[in-house]
Amino acid sequence: MERPAGVTPLIQIGKRRARIGIPYVREAIGEFYGTLILCFMCVGASAQFHVKNHGEGSWESQIVPVFGIILGIMIATVTTGGLSGAHINPAVTISLAVAGELSWLSVPGYVIGQLLGSIVGALLGWSLVHPYLHSVFMPLVTNQTIMEVDMEQGLGLAGIFSPLRSGITVGNGIATELVLTCFLITAVCAAIDKQSAFMPPKYLLSIMFPLVIAGFAFSHDVPSGTLLNPARDLGPRIAAWMLGWDAKHVFKSLDWDGNEQHWWMVGIFGPILGGVLGAFIYSFVIGPQVNLQHLDETSEPKEDKKRTEVLAAKPEGDWRSTVFVPKPQQAIGPQNGGYQNNNVPNAPGIYQQPQQPYGNGYPNQAYNSKQF
């Protein structure tokens, strides 16, 4: 197609000259950019939650982070879905590799891109909201940073980067993330199962999965913060530590007895273990039952099975109509006696044998060897 006059061929030039030839690198770039968008949106939504919740708070402030995150997932999926599939989640990547939907050679590039993208996205998001947070939580000019004030007064601003929970054990958090991610991965496997009759169109995936995650967030956000994503949890925590928060305020929390615990393990081990479990559950429990109609050969009678095989070899028609006597076609004109092909008499008393364009094994051989 010719390019209209006056149109800058920027995207054509980019595709010709800037395309990277190594597919693993292209996938890593897609995951880097997609996770960057996700964590950028997460930090911005969480910052708005802390600002609106400063004081009494309201029910509107509770749903702002959820909608910010699911819209970030939509944007990331639409942007990088055609490049890497927009996993933007190491748990999804590892689970799909376990299920056989992704090569293990692609996993390192995916995970590295996701982790780096989450760090850069969190830093970028913080750089935009930091001035306003400073004016809200530090109205008086001091010689302290907002990180130092947060650690002294316990404002909880480190939770902008990733949820922090006190009074809940690490075991409870891991169990919550394991179950939620298990359900998420079974939904992912069902959505991409090509043998499933309920496989949704690809353009709906960018809407369906964010709604699934929103359902988890609205129902079970209290125990662990609905992380579901090691990159979305660990990357922003690393970014907060790089900005000046103490590792104690970023990676640890207190249980109900006031003891310190390593809360960072919740966002890593829970989603990965739950994702692998979800891949096994779909592969051995849900998937085989959904696909039983397609894979079970004994469910089809022998005659229908034979008929299906012949029809697959000759999709133009039913083999039963041409086993013994060729089916003449309708007359289309005066040529060849009014018939389209040579499978009919050309002249009175002269009959030409039907053609066999399909090679050996075509049922017309039964007609050729038939003794009349």
C-alpha positions in Angstrom: 0.0 0.0 0.0 1.4 3.4 -1.1 2.0 5.9 1.6 -0.2 9.1 1.2 1.7 12.2 0.4 2.7 14.4 3.3 2.7 11.6 5.9 5.9 11.1 7.8 7.0 7.4 7.5 8.4 7.3 11.1 7.0 3.9 12.1 8.1 2.3 8.9 11.6 3.6 9.3 11.7 2.4 12.9 10.5 -1.1 11.9 13.1 -1.4 9.2 16.1 0.0 11.0 15.5 -0.2 14.8 14.1 -3.8 15.0 16.3 -6.0 17.2 17.0 -9.4 15.7 17.3 -11.4 18.9 13.7 -12.4 20.1 14.8 -12.8 23.8 16.0 -9.2 23.9 12.7 -8.0 22.3 10.7 -9.9 24.9 12.8 -8.4 27.7 12.2 -4.9 26.4 8.5 -5.5 26.3 8.4 -6.8 29.8 10.6 -3.9 31.0 8.3 -1.3 29.5 5.1 -3.0 30.6 6.2 -3.5 34.2 7.5 0.1 34.2 4.0 1.3 33.3 2.4 -0.9 35.9 4.6 0.2 38.8 4.4 3.8 37.7 0.6 3.6 38.0 0.8 1.7 41.3 3.0 4.3 43.0 0.9 7.2 41.8 -2.4 5.6 42.9 -0.9 4.7 46.3 0.3 8.2 46.8 -3.1 9.6 46.1 -4.5 7.1 48.6 -2.2 8.4 51.3 -3.0 12.0 50.5 -6.8 11.5 50.5 -6.6 9.2 53.5 -4.5 11.8 55.5 -6.9 12.3 58.4 -10.2 10.6 58.4 -10.1 9.2 54.9 -13.2 8.1 52.8 -14.5 5.2 50.9 -13.4 6.9 47.7 -9.8 6.8 48.8 -10.0 3.1 49.3 -10.8 2.3 45.7 -8.4 4.7 44.1 -5.4 2.4 44.4 -7.4 -0.6 43.0 -8.6 1.3 39.9 -5.1 2.8 39.4 -3.5 -0.6 39.4 -6.1 -2.3 37.1 -5.9 0.6 34.6 -2.2 0.3 34.7 -2.5 -3.4 33.8 -4.8 -2.5 30.9 -2.4 0.1 29.6 0.6 -2.2 29.9 -1.2 -5.1 28.2 -2.4 -3.0 25.3 1.1 -1.5 24.9 3.3 -4.6 25.1 0.9 -7.5 24.5 1.9 -7.8 20.9 5.6 -7.8 21.8 6.0 -10.2 24.8 2.5 -11.1 25.8 2.5 -8.6 28.6 3.1 -11.0 31.5 4.5 -8.1 33.6 4.6 -10.6 36.4 7.3 -13.2 37.2 4.7 -15.5 38.7 2.8 -15.6 35.4 6.0 -16.2 33.4 7.2 -19.1 35.6 3.8 -20.6 35.7 3.4 -20.5 31.9 6.8 -22.1 31.6 5.8 -24.9 33.9 2.6 -25.4 31.9 4.5 -25.6 28.7 3.2 -22.4 27.2 6.6 -20.6 27.3 10.1 -21.7 26.7 12.4 -21.8 29.7 15.0 -20.0 27.7 12.8 -16.9 27.7 12.2 -16.9 31.4 15.5 -15.1 32.5 14.9 -12.3 30.1 11.3 -11.9 31.1 12.1 -11.8 34.9 15.1 -9.5 34.6 13.1 -7.1 32.4 10.2 -7.2 34.8 12.4 -6.5 37.9 14.3 -3.6 36.3 11.1 -2.1 34.9 9.4 -2.2 38.3 12.3 -0.3 39.9 12.5 2.3 37.2 8.7 2.7 37.1 8.6 3.2 40.9 11.3 5.8 40.8 9.6 7.6 38.0 6.3 7.6 39.8 7.9 8.9 43.0 9.7 11.7 41.2 6.3 13.1 40.1 4.4 12.8 43.3 7.2 13.7 45.8 6.8 17.5 45.7 3.1 17.3 46.5 3.7 14.7 49.2 6.3 17.0 50.7 3.9 19.9 50.9 1.2 17.8 52.5 3.2 15.9 55.1 5.9 18.5 55.7 4.3 21.9 55.5 7.2 23.5 57.4 10.6 23.7 55.9 13.0 21.5 57.8 16.5 20.1 57.3 15.1 16.6 57.2 14.0 14.6 54.2 10.5 13.2 53.9 12.0 9.7 54.3 13.5 10.7 57.7 10.3 12.3 58.9 8.3 9.2 57.8 10.6 6.8 59.7 10.5 9.0 62.9 6.8 9.7 62.9 5.5 6.5 61.3 3.5 8.2 58.6 3.5 5.0 56.5 4.7 6.7 53.4 7.0 3.7 52.6 3.7 1.9 51.9 3.3 4.0 48.8 5.8 1.7 47.1 4.4 -1.6 48.3 1.8 -2.6 51.0 3.0 -3.0 54.5 1.0 -5.0 57.0 1.4 -5.1 60.8 -0.3 -7.6 63.1 -0.3 -10.3 60.4 2.2 -13.1 60.2 4.3 -13.9 57.2 2.7 -17.3 57.0 -0.7 -15.8 56.8 0.4 -13.4 54.0 2.1 -16.2 52.0 -1.0 -18.4 52.3 -3.2 -15.6 51.1 -1.0 -14.8 48.1 -0.6 -18.5 47.3 -4.4 -19.0 47.0 -5.1 -15.8 45.1 -2.3 -16.3 42.6 -3.4 -19.9 42.2 -6.8 -18.7 41.1 -5.3 -16.1 38.9 -3.1 -18.6 37.0 -5.9 -21.1 36.5 -7.9 -18.2 34.9 -4.8 -17.4 32.7 -4.4 -21.0 31.6 -8.1 -21.3 30.8 -8.0 -18.1 28.8 -5.1 -19.1 26.6 -6.2 -22.8 26.2 -6.7 -23.1 22.4 -8.7 -26.3 22.8 -11.2 -24.8 25.2 -14.6 -23.9 23.8 -14.7 -20.8 26.1 -11.4 -19.3 24.9 -12.0 -15.5 24.8 -10.7 -13.3 22.0 -7.3 -11.8 22.7 -8.5 -8.2 22.8 -10.7 -9.1 25.8 -7.7 -10.3 27.9 -6.6 -6.8 28.6 -10.0 -6.2 30.3 -10.6 -9.6 31.8 -7.4 -10.1 33.9 -7.6 -6.6 35.4 -11.1 -7.3 36.5 -10.0 -10.6 38.0 -7.3 -8.8 40.0 -9.8 -6.1 41.0 -12.1 -8.8 42.4 -9.2 -10.2 44.5 -8.3 -6.7 45.7 -11.9 -5.9 46.8 -12.4 -9.2 48.6 -9.0 -10.2 50.1 -6.8 -7.1 50.2 -6.5 -6.9 54.0 -4.2 -9.9 54.8 -1.5 -9.2 52.3 -2.4 -6.3 50.0 -3.2 -8.4 47.0 0.4 -8.4 45.6 0.1 -11.4 43.2 3.3 -10.1 41.5 6.9 -10.5 42.8 8.2 -7.8 40.5 5.5 -5.3 41.5 6.3 -5.9 45.2 10.1 -6.4 45.3 11.0 -3.7 42.7 9.3 -0.8 44.4 10.7 -1.9 47.8 14.2 -1.8 46.3 13.4 1.7 44.9 12.3 2.9 48.3 15.5 1.6 49.9 17.5 3.4 47.1 15.7 6.7 47.9 16.7 6.6 51.6 14.2 4.5 53.6 15.8 2.2 56.1 15.6 -1.5 55.1 13.7 -2.1 58.3 10.8 0.1 57.2 10.8 -1.3 53.7 11.4 -5.1 53.9 10.1 -5.9 57.4 7.0 -5.6 59.5 5.7 -6.5 63.0 3.5 -9.5 63.8 0.8 -9.5 66.5 3.4 -10.0 69.2 5.5 -7.1 68.1 8.2 -9.2 66.6 10.0 -8.2 63.4 9.4 -10.4 60.4 10.6 -10.4 56.9 7.5 -9.3 55.1 9.2 -9.1 51.7 9.0 -12.9 51.5 5.2 -12.7 51.1 5.3 -11.0 47.7 7.9 -13.4 46.3 7.2 -16.9 47.6 3.4 -16.7 47.8 2.8 -15.7 44.2 5.4 -18.0 42.7 4.3 -21.1 44.7 0.6 -20.2 44.0 1.2 -19.7 40.3 3.0 -23.1 39.9 0.2 -24.8 41.9 -2.4 -23.1 39.6 -0.5 -24.4 36.5 -0.6 -27.9 37.8 -4.3 -27.7 38.9 -5.3 -26.6 35.4 -3.0 -29.0 33.6 -4.2 -32.1 35.5 -7.6 -31.2 37.0 -9.4 -28.6 35.0 -7.9 -28.7 31.6 -8.3 -32.4 30.9 -12.0 -32.2 31.6 -12.5 -29.2 29.5 -10.6 -30.8 26.5 -12.1 -34.3 27.0 -14.4 -33.9 24.0 -11.5 -33.0 21.7 -9.0 -35.6 22.9 -11.1 -38.7 23.6 -11.1 -40.8 20.4 -13.4 -43.5 21.9 -16.3 -41.0 22.1 -16.8 -41.1 18.3 -18.3 -44.2 16.6 -16.0 -46.0 14.1 -18.1 -45.1 11.1 -18.2 -41.4 12.0 -14.5 -41.5 12.7 -13.8 -43.0 9.3 -16.1 -40.5 7.6 -14.3 -37.6 9.5 -10.9 -38.8 8.3 -12.0 -39.0 4.7 -13.7 -35.6 4.8 -10.6 -34.1 6.3 -8.6 -35.4 3.3 -11.3 -34.2 0.8 -13.1 -31.2 2.4 -15.1 -30.5 -0.8 -17.8 -33.0 0.0 -19.0 -36.3 1.4 -17.0 -39.3 0.3 -20.2 -41.5 0.4 -21.5 -39.7 -2.6 -18.5 -40.6 -4.8 -17.5 -44.1 -3.7 -19.2 -46.1 -6.4 -20.7 -43.6 -8.9 -19.4 -40.1 -9.4 -21.9 -37.4 -8.6 -22.5 -35.4 -11.8 -22.4 -31.6 -11.5 -25.2 -29.4 -12.7 -25.2 -28.3 -16.3 -23.6 -24.9 -16.9 -23.6 -24.6 -20.7 -23.5 -26.4 -24.0 -19.9 -27.3 -23.8 -19.1 -31.0 -22.9 -22.7 -31.9 -23.2 -23.7 -29.2 -20.7 -21.5 -30.4 -17.9 -18.5 -28.7 -16.2 -16.0 -31.6 -16.0 -15.2 -34.9 -17.6 -17.1 -37.1 -15.1 -20.1 -37.4 -17.5 -20.5 -38.8 -21.1 -18.9 -36.6 -23.7 -20.7 -38.1 -26.6 -23.5 -40.7 -27.0 -22.2 -44.1 -26.0 -18.8 -42.9 -24.9 -18.0 -42.6 -21.2 -14.7 -41.2 -19.8 -13.4 -42.5 -16.5 -13.5 -40.1 -13.6 -10.4 -38.2 -12.7 -8.5 -39.0 -9.4 -6.8 -35.7 -8.3 -6.3 -36.9 -4.7 -3.7 -39.6 -5.2 -3.6 -43.1 -3.8 -6.1 -44.0 -1.2 -9.0 -41.9 -2.6 -12.3 -43.9 -2.6 -12.6 -43.6 -6.4 -10.2 -46.6 -6.6 -13.1 -48.7 -5.5 -14.9 -47.5 -8.6 -11.9 -48.3 -10.9 -11.6 -51.8 -9.7 -15.3 -52.4 -9.7 -16.5 -55.1 -12.1 -19.7 -54.1 -13.8 
